[in-house]
Amino acid sequence: MQQGQSVLAIGNPGDAMLFSVTKGIVSGVGRFSSAGPGTWIQTDAPITPGNSGGPLLKLDGEVIGINTQKLVTKNVSGIGFAVSSSELLNVLHRFYPDIMPRLEQLSAPAGTTNATASSAQEEAYGKVVVSRPEGAMILVDHKEVGKAPATLTLPAGSHSIVVRFPGHVDWIYRTNVLKDSRVSLDPDPAPHPQ
């Protein structure tokens, strides 16, 4: 996600109608220690206590985060936070490793055969750690998955990993992830002309 992109928050706010939808934009993405560890998405889409646990979506329906909290301080309103979906996936991979292949099976394209679905359940995973530069965008196989520093749980096999940071050329890695392996990527943060 990028700043300025439109998003939708779904939830059950207060005593209002169930499954209400609010619209806003992404006002920031990155670390926010006051909210807790991980990558956070700040939005001006109204987040109320009943929205907590509901999805924050891009306009095409892709879930990018889970609505978590709003900032409540004097003279401040309209600032809500969602934990990024990449952080949620990391937690699911870590604590519920058996559920991930089933989730991938449920989201598989129509026409997927039982043979390919069962092979997805047996798929092995490894970890890729991207430690810096802090706040750099991480793309895996051409899809944004979060910000550095991050520990990514990826299916075994070959992956294209791009670390993108303003003022630097992209760091591009072709990484072969092995079952139960851990690969560390530590891009040199020295500035490079684009």
C-alpha positions in Angstrom: 0.0 0.0 0.0 1.1 3.6 -0.7 0.0 6.8 1.0 -3.1 8.3 -0.6 -4.6 5.0 -1.8 -8.3 4.5 -1.1 -9.3 1.8 1.4 -12.5 0.4 3.0 -13.0 -0.6 6.6 -15.7 -3.2 7.4 -17.0 -3.8 10.9 -19.9 -3.5 13.4 -19.5 0.0 14.8 -21.1 0.7 18.2 -24.9 0.2 18.1 -25.1 0.9 14.3 -25.9 -1.5 11.5 -23.9 -4.7 11.2 -21.2 -5.0 8.6 -21.0 -1.3 8.0 -18.4 0.0 5.5 -16.4 3.2 5.9 -14.1 4.7 3.3 -10.8 6.6 3.6 -7.3 6.7 2.5 -4.0 5.3 3.7 -2.2 8.2 5.5 0.9 6.2 6.5 2.5 2.8 6.5 5.3 1.6 8.7 6.4 1.1 12.3 4.4 2.8 15.1 5.7 1.8 18.5 2.8 3.3 20.3 0.5 0.8 18.6 2.8 -2.1 19.2 5.4 -4.1 17.2 5.0 -4.8 13.5 4.0 -2.9 10.4 0.9 -0.6 10.8 -1.4 1.1 8.3 -2.7 4.5 9.4 -6.0 5.5 7.8 -8.6 8.2 8.1 -11.3 5.7 7.4 -13.4 5.8 10.6 -12.4 3.0 13.0 -14.6 2.5 16.0 -14.5 -0.2 18.7 -16.9 -2.3 16.6 -14.6 -2.2 13.6 -11.8 -3.9 15.5 -11.0 -7.3 14.0 -12.7 -6.4 10.7 -10.8 -6.2 7.4 -9.2 -3.1 5.9 -9.4 -3.6 2.1 -8.2 -2.0 -1.1 -11.0 -1.0 -3.5 -10.4 -4.2 -5.5 -11.3 -6.3 -2.4 -7.8 -7.4 -1.4 -7.4 -7.5 2.4 -4.4 -5.4 3.4 -4.9 -5.2 7.2 -7.0 -5.9 10.2 -8.7 -2.9 11.9 -7.3 -2.6 15.4 -7.5 0.8 17.0 -8.1 4.5 16.7 -6.0 7.3 18.2 -7.9 8.9 21.1 -6.2 12.1 22.3 -7.3 15.7 22.9 -7.9 17.7 19.7 -7.2 14.6 17.5 -9.8 12.7 15.5 -10.1 10.6 12.4 -6.9 8.6 12.9 -7.3 4.8 12.9 -4.8 1.9 12.6 -4.8 -1.6 11.1 -2.1 -4.2 11.6 -0.8 -5.1 8.1 -1.9 -8.4 6.6 1.7 -9.4 6.2 2.2 -9.2 9.9 -1.0 -11.3 10.4 0.3 -13.9 8.0 3.7 -14.1 9.8 1.8 -14.8 13.1 -0.4 -17.4 11.4 2.6 -19.1 9.8 4.4 -19.1 13.2 1.6 -20.3 15.5 -0.7 -22.2 13.1 1.6 -23.7 10.4 -1.0 -26.3 9.5 -3.7 -23.7 8.7 -1.8 -21.8 6.0 -2.0 -24.5 3.3 -5.7 -24.9 3.9 -6.2 -21.1 3.6 -4.3 -21.2 0.3 -6.4 -24.1 -0.9 -9.6 -22.1 -0.1 -8.2 -19.1 -2.0 -7.0 -21.2 -5.0 -8.5 -20.3 -8.4 -11.5 -22.2 -9.6 -10.7 -25.4 -11.4 -7.9 -26.4 -9.0 -7.9 -30.2 -8.8 -7.9 -32.2 -5.6 -4.3 -33.3 -6.5 -3.0 -29.8 -6.6 -5.0 -28.9 -3.5 -3.6 -31.8 -1.5 0.0 -31.0 -2.7 -0.6 -27.4 -1.4 -1.3 -28.9 2.0 2.1 -30.7 2.0 4.0 -27.7 0.9 7.1 -26.9 2.9 8.1 -23.4 4.2 11.2 -21.5 5.0 12.0 -18.1 6.4 13.5 -15.0 4.8 14.7 -12.2 7.1 15.0 -8.7 5.6 16.6 -6.5 8.3 17.1 -3.1 6.7 16.8 -0.4 5.7 14.0 0.2 8.2 10.8 1.1 6.4 11.9 -0.2 3.0 9.1 -1.8 1.0 9.5 -5.6 0.4 8.1 -7.3 -2.7 8.0 -11.0 -3.1 7.3 -12.4 -6.6 6.2 -8.8 -7.7 3.7 -8.4 -4.8 4.2 -6.0 -1.8 4.2 -8.0 1.4 5.3 -5.4 4.0 8.1 -3.2 5.3 11.6 -4.0 6.7 12.6 -5.2 9.1 10.5 -8.3 8.6 10.6 -12.1 8.8 8.8 -13.6 5.9 7.5 -17.2 5.8 7.6 -18.4 2.2 6.8 -21.6 0.4 9.9 -23.7 -0.5 11.1 -22.9 -3.9 12.6 -20.0 -5.9 11.4 -16.5 -5.2 12.2 -13.0 -6.5 12.6 -10.6 -3.5 12.9 -6.8 -4.1 13.7 -4.3 -1.4 12.7 -0.8 -2.4 13.8 2.3 -0.5 13.5 6.0 -1.6 16.8 7.4 -2.8 18.3 4.0 -3.6 18.2 1.6 -6.5 16.2 -1.5 -5.8 18.0 -4.4 -4.2 16.9 -7.5 -6.2 17.5 -11.0 -4.9 16.7 -14.4 -6.5 16.4 -16.6 -3.5 15.9 -20.4 -3.3 14.0 -21.1 -0.1 14.4 -24.6 1.4 12.2 -26.4 3.8 12.8 -25.2 7.4 15.6 -22.9 6.2 16.3 -19.3 7.3 17.9 -16.9 4.8 19.0 -13.4 5.9 19.0 -10.5 3.5 20.9 -7.4 4.7 20.9 -4.7 2.0 23.7 -2.2 2.2 22.0 1.0 3.3 24.7 3.3 1.8 23.0 5.7 -0.7 23.1 4.8 -4.3 21.9 7.1 -7.2 18.7 6.0 -8.9 
